[in-house]
Amino acid sequence: MSVISVTNVSKSFKVFKERTATLKDRIVNNRKNKYDIYLALDNVSLEIPKGETVGLIGRNGSGKSTLLKLLTGILYPDQGTINIEGKVSSLLELGAGFHPDFTGRENIFMNAAILGLSKKEIKRKLDQIITFSELKHYIENPVRSYSSGMYMRLAFSVAIMVEPDILLIDEVLAVGDAAFQQKCMDQLLKLKNNGTTIVFVSHDLGAVEKLCDRVVWVNKGKIKEDGKPRKVIDKYLAYLSEEENQRLIEENNNFEKVSSENINEENEQQHANEQMDDKRWGNHQVEIVDVKIADEKGNSKLGFLSAEPMQIQISYEVNKDVEKPIFGCAIHTIDNTHCYGTNTFIDQFYIDHLDKSSKGKIIFNIPSINLVAGTYLLSVAAHDINGNQYDYHDKKYSFKISSLTNDVGIAKINHEWVHEK
Ligand SMILES: Nc1ncnc2c1ncn2[C@@H]1O[C@H](COP(=O)(O)OP(=O)(O)OP(=O)(O)O)[C@@H](O)[C@H]1O
């Protein structure tokens, strides 16, 4: 049986277009505030049975927090109905429900009372709450002196110690340090095992997958996918990666347009000779005329999921006969760490010579781009056997890697764990 029932719910907000009119303006000049109506949730329906842990994921502004606020009763739907059964405890915006001038201890009493605990119950649980929050030494200070992490500790401790039937959490765990985040996660798993229904909004897809039985992807105010965590998260990541891909392609197009607009006829010759900026140099006996980052089929692509195949295509034109040319690629992080570099010579892919006026394309195939999530810069080069550059493009191209896992560093090293006892 569902303990949370959302039926055909819509919620819109007024988004004001200009500075709010003053009361005087309104009365004297009959000036009204102009606004647009923004539909944050559009006819959403959702049933959550008792004991289920549901993760809400989606891009910024997609409507996740609005949905959670409707569930807590902070907001009311314009249309549709919401039914909740059981004691609800919620962790929404940081500090919501706290009075800044009251001490941590006073806020525990106030907060727990709002969540439905009697004074006697609160007294019984007080030590537990303070111990869990690890704020014993600050508990008599006003919470306005707390850091955001300390706020979160206190709020989380109260929210879980009231033993709710339904716990609603919006992102806030992200502000805690790693150790406390782990502690919260353990506690959430404990609540889950005890049958608490949990709705968890987070951009930490690893945490969502670990904690949730079901994931709901909210997109532009509608439910786009609802189902098994791995499946929904994979679809969401593929969508993000495609969106990022389009954005990067647009950004690159704009960059090329601006660059070519800047080259007028007068300086065209000089431009060709100097070739041209601090990101490109060489004598141009072989000229790299196009570089394409692509998927395995050769279609332009700039946003990849970690471990997806990638292809780098280097198109060249030859201005002078050259012997034994070498083509190479290098990948850097945006903070300049060299991740990987190789060339045709190192890989014993020898090219004998290139004739003047010939054209061609070198394709660098990567079956699995094993980098962790982040933005990377690509350099490509053509040079001779002694390292004299024909054409060097220094970190001129960028691509992005997204990943489901939170591993850190640069490269994803193939591995497995074994536990021997
Ligand atoms: N009180 C409000 N007044 C006007 N617009 C609002 C209000 N609350 C939310 N919105 C708008 O509704 C949309 C959905 O916001 P919401 O906070 O639900 O998104 P979200 O998915 O939780 O995003 P995030 O991941 O950034 O937290 C946004 O465009 C937001 O600007």
The ligand as a MOL file (V3000), in Angstrom:
LIG
                    3D

  0  0  0     0  0            999 V3000
M  V30 BEGIN CTAB
M  V30 COUNTS 31 33 0 0 0
M  V30 BEGIN ATOM
M  V30 1 N 9.5550 30.0070 -4.6940 0
M  V30 2 C 9.8090 30.0140 -6.0020 0
M  V30 3 N 9.5170 31.0960 -6.7730 0
M  V30 4 C 9.7540 31.0900 -8.1070 0
M  V30 5 N 10.3090 30.0430 -8.7690 0
M  V30 6 C 10.6290 28.9620 -8.0590 0
M  V30 7 C 10.4000 28.8770 -6.6430 0
M  V30 8 N 10.8290 27.6640 -6.2160 0
M  V30 9 C 11.3020 27.0200 -7.3210 0
M  V30 10 N 11.1660 27.7860 -8.4140 0
M  V30 11 C 11.5530 27.4280 -9.7930 0
M  V30 12 O 11.0110 26.1500 -10.0720 0
M  V30 13 C 11.9530 25.3760 -10.8160 0
M  V30 14 C 12.2190 24.0610 -10.1100 0
M  V30 15 O 12.9570 24.3370 -8.9430 0
M  V30 16 P 13.4210 23.1880 -7.9390 0
M  V30 17 O 14.0760 23.8660 -6.7750 0
M  V30 18 O 12.2750 22.2980 -7.6430 0
M  V30 19 O 14.4930 22.4170 -8.8250 0
M  V30 20 P 15.4890 21.2370 -8.4050 0
M  V30 21 O 15.2620 20.1280 -9.3670 0
M  V30 22 O 15.3370 20.9170 -6.9490 0
M  V30 23 O 16.8910 21.9130 -8.6860 0
M  V30 24 P 18.3100 21.7440 -7.9130 0
M  V30 25 O 18.8990 20.4630 -8.3790 0
M  V30 26 O 19.0560 22.9260 -8.4290 0
M  V30 27 O 18.0400 21.8120 -6.4470 0
M  V30 28 C 13.1860 26.2500 -10.9740 0
M  V30 29 O 13.1620 26.8530 -12.2440 0
M  V30 30 C 13.0450 27.2980 -9.9000 0
M  V30 31 O 13.6400 28.5170 -10.2830 0
M  V30 END ATOM
M  V30 BEGIN BOND
M  V30 1 1 1 2
M  V30 2 1 2 3
M  V30 3 2 2 7
M  V30 4 2 3 4
M  V30 5 1 4 5
M  V30 6 2 5 6
M  V30 7 1 6 7
M  V30 8 1 6 10
M  V30 9 1 7 8
M  V30 10 2 8 9
M  V30 11 1 9 10
M  V30 12 1 10 11
M  V30 13 1 11 12
M  V30 14 1 11 30
M  V30 15 1 12 13
M  V30 16 1 13 14
M  V30 17 1 13 28
M  V30 18 1 14 15
M  V30 19 1 15 16
M  V30 20 2 16 17
M  V30 21 1 16 18
M  V30 22 1 16 19
M  V30 23 1 19 20
M  V30 24 2 20 21
M  V30 25 1 20 22
M  V30 26 1 20 23
M  V30 27 1 23 24
M  V30 28 2 24 25
M  V30 29 1 24 26
M  V30 30 1 24 27
M  V30 31 1 28 29
M  V30 32 1 28 30
M  V30 33 1 30 31
M  V30 END BOND
M  V30 END CTAB
M  END
